[in-house]
């Protein structure tokens, strides 16, 4: 199975101090699954670091690259198709990064690992 991590799911997974849902934990830990981290999440992390809303143990670029490698995740690029799909999404949720993740989940037909119940309104397959 292929999975897409929401930004908080990635951060909570690598941090290890926040609770990750049982289904999500099982799915991400399964070595048969391919787990993606979107470039949109990387961008969101970088912005939060620059605003002082998130502290990482090292520079954002190094931290993300190290955690992607250590956990066997794959980066998912944000294509023109992904970002333009956002224009067609209803406004159940206004967070621009989450909206790109929702679009990627829909286009790539991959479940999204997230505790955000509002994602369900978009018809994505959400695992938590």
HELIX and SHEET records of a PDB file:
HELIX    1   1 UNK A    7  UNK A   15  1                                   9    
HELIX    2   2 UNK A   22  UNK A   29  1                                   8    
HELIX    3   3 UNK A   39  UNK A   50  1                                  12    
HELIX    4   4 UNK A   60  UNK A   71  1                                  12    
HELIX    5   5 UNK A   80  UNK A   85  1                                   6    
HELIX    6   6 UNK A   86  UNK A   88  5                                   3    
HELIX    7   7 UNK A   96  UNK A  108  1                                  13    
HELIX    8   8 UNK A  117  UNK A  122  5                                   6    
SHEET    1   A 5 UNK A  74  UNK A  76  0                                        
SHEET    2   A 5 UNK A  34  UNK A  38  1                                        
SHEET    3   A 5 UNK A   2  UNK A   5  1                                        
SHEET    4   A 5 UNK A 111  UNK A 113  1                                        
SHEET    5   A 5 UNK A 126  UNK A 127  1                                        
END                                                                             
